Amino acid sequence: MATRPTATTAADDDEPRRRSRSKAPYLFVGPAALLFLAFSLVPIVVAIGLAFQETATLGDGTWVGTDNFERLGSDPLFLTSLRNTLIFTVGTVPTAMVIGLALAVALNRPLPGRAVLRALFFVPMVAAGVVVGVIMSWIFNTDYGVANNLLGVVGLDRVPWLTSPQWAMFTLILVVVWTRVGFCMVIYLGALQSIPNELKEAAAIDGASRWQRFWSVTWPLLRPTTSILLILNVVFSLQAFDVIYVMTGGGPGFSTTVLIQYVFRAAFIDARMGYAAALGLVLVAILLLFTLLRQRATRKAEEVL
């Protein structure tokens, strides 16, 4: 007795197609996940292991437990680098954000040559940090720098921009702010252009001045962008290395040695890989702590609004 062939349904025909579609996201995410694993997760795990060892190379070391972390509290250079990191971050982050916001508000209006001005302010951000450091080292050179030559033209004394502990950090903050203002400006410009004009027009009809419109309408809508920019700028400042290394090398007298530069010094100059790993984990912990605190503050502000 012949059996009747089983009729295939549309669902059965779609089954292989659904399986192929379910694999597609993994094919796209896979390369990025492998790169993250190779260049982020694995180094972090290795650094955690090194932080509990005493080793001069990446080879076998001696297990010392928490000695590297206990040594941080009595290390004067670590405390100095921590203080310099705080000064550098406080000096660069709010300054770049305030100037960037002011430029964004100014260049968001119809002005002649507005596109050219935007590009000119953004160019320093795309320049390599080493290139910026070399150029600025020449500009702020004490003996033949352009800055001191201009001061001499107007009758002012020369300033030891990079050779004085009192001026070196100020000069670095000035240079980094100059490179970062364009980035803040572009981000704020995008946020300003996303604000509906109807809100500003309604406030103007109600008799609000330009400052009142900015403070009551524009600024509250810019708070999420400001929160993101704040986190990004703090991360940039905590990771700033190339400009500082080229311009001052951490000097004079460790006056510009920030935490990430001390990590480099401990690892590749002093050949203390374990101690450098402990310093690096402290830096990561500071970044994570700030990010969590800022996210919590942002969440509370959104709930109030």
QUIMORA-V507190 format. One record per helix or strand of 2 or more residues. SS is the DSSP state (h for helix, s for strand). FROM is the first residue (numbers start at 1). TO is the last residue. If there is no record, write none. Layout:
ss: {SS:SS}
from: {FROM:FROM}
to: {TO:TO}
This chain:
ss: {h:s:s:h:h:h:h:h:h:h:h:h:h:h}
from: {10:53:62:67:76:114:129:146:165:197:210:242:259:273}
to: {51:54:63:72:107:126:139:153:193:205:238:247:269:304}
